[in-house]
Amino acid sequence: MYFVTTNHPGYVLFCMTPRSRAAIGLTEGGLVRLLRKGQELREWQTLREWPTSAYSHTDLIAKLGSIDEPERAEDLLAHLPAETLG
């Protein structure tokens, strides 16, 4: 799977999956968020959030590069390490 980088308010980095089912966002405060698409256009809901010091967005994107985009964003939770549980 690859990610498409785009602008999104409140994020210094925002990357969506090819079919926009999920996204990874990095906040100015150093939080990584795994998000799923909401009901409205450009609406995203946080599935999990953790500090970059626990697990970087770069490591997550690299890890997910070896899988196909899942049907549901929630399916990506199984690929997160224990460090993201907070």
N, C-alpha and C positions, 0 to 999 in steps of 0.2 A: 504494500500500500504506500502511496505517496501522499504528501500534504500540499495544499495550496495556501500560500501565505497571502493574507489580505489585511486591510485596516479594520479595526473594530474598536469603538469607544471604550476606554478604560483598560486597554491592553497595549503593551509595548511590542508584543508579538502575538499574532493570532493565526493559527493554521487550521484549515478545515480538511476533512477527508474528501476524496474526489466527488462523492455524491452528497456532500454536506450533511451526513448523518451524525458526525461527531466533530469536535474541534478541541484543540489544545491551545490554551491561552496563558500568557505570562503577564502578570501585573507589574506595575512599577514598584510595588512593595515586595517583589520577589516571590510571589505565590504562583504556583502552576495549577491550572484548572483543567480538568477533563470535563467537557461539556457535551450536551446533546441538544439537538435542534428543538426549539420550542414551537408553539402553535403559530405565532406571528412571524412575518418576515424579519430576519435579523435578530430574532429573539433566541437566546441560548440559556439553557438551564444547567447549573453546575451539578455534576455527578460526584466529583471528588476534588478536593483541594488540599495542597500540601506545599511547604516551603521548598524552594529550589535547593536549599542546603541538604534536604533529605533525599531528593531524587530530581535531577535536572530535566527540564523539558527536552533538551537535546538528547539525553539518554533514552527518554521515552519515545521520541520520534524515531530514533535509530532502531530501537527494539521493534516498534510496530511496522517498520519498513519490510520486515520479512513475512508479514501475514497479509491476507486479503481483507479488504474492507468488510466488516460484518454488517449484517442486516440492521442490527440495533447497536446504538452507541454503548449501551449497558454491557454488551459482550466484551468491550475493551477492558472493563474492570478486572477481568480474570488475568490480564497481562500486566497488571501493576504489582510491584514488589511490596513487601510488608512495610517498608519505610513510608509508604503513602497513606497508611492507615491512621497516622496521627496519634 
